[in-house]
């Protein structure tokens, strides 16, 4: 596994053997200015992926997304779809976070390949199918 980025608000790790991105979002992102390397880090990790890559998104410690943050994530999801993303498993425990994330995935057109889970094991099992 190759760690691409790690800070107080997110972490990006790539597993070449599984062709999988591990994405962790944490805390409250009041605006995109608190994560200035967001696009650069995502571009870097996407340069490692091959077609039909998967993503495991750990959103357990994420708070609700303000509009600017939702829009930036929506744009990134559109890029992920165009780049060959096959499946996204999200670990979400909060109904409020789930609602916010669902709005993003619907707006980006990614809802068909996204599924939510309560545990990492369930998420990994689904991605490995």
Beta strands, then each sheet from edge to edge (+ up, - down):
strand 1: 2-6
strand 2: 10-15
strand 3: 20-25
strand 4: 53-58
strand 5: 85-91
strand 6: 114-117
sheet 1: 1+ 2- 3+ 4+ 5+ 6+
end
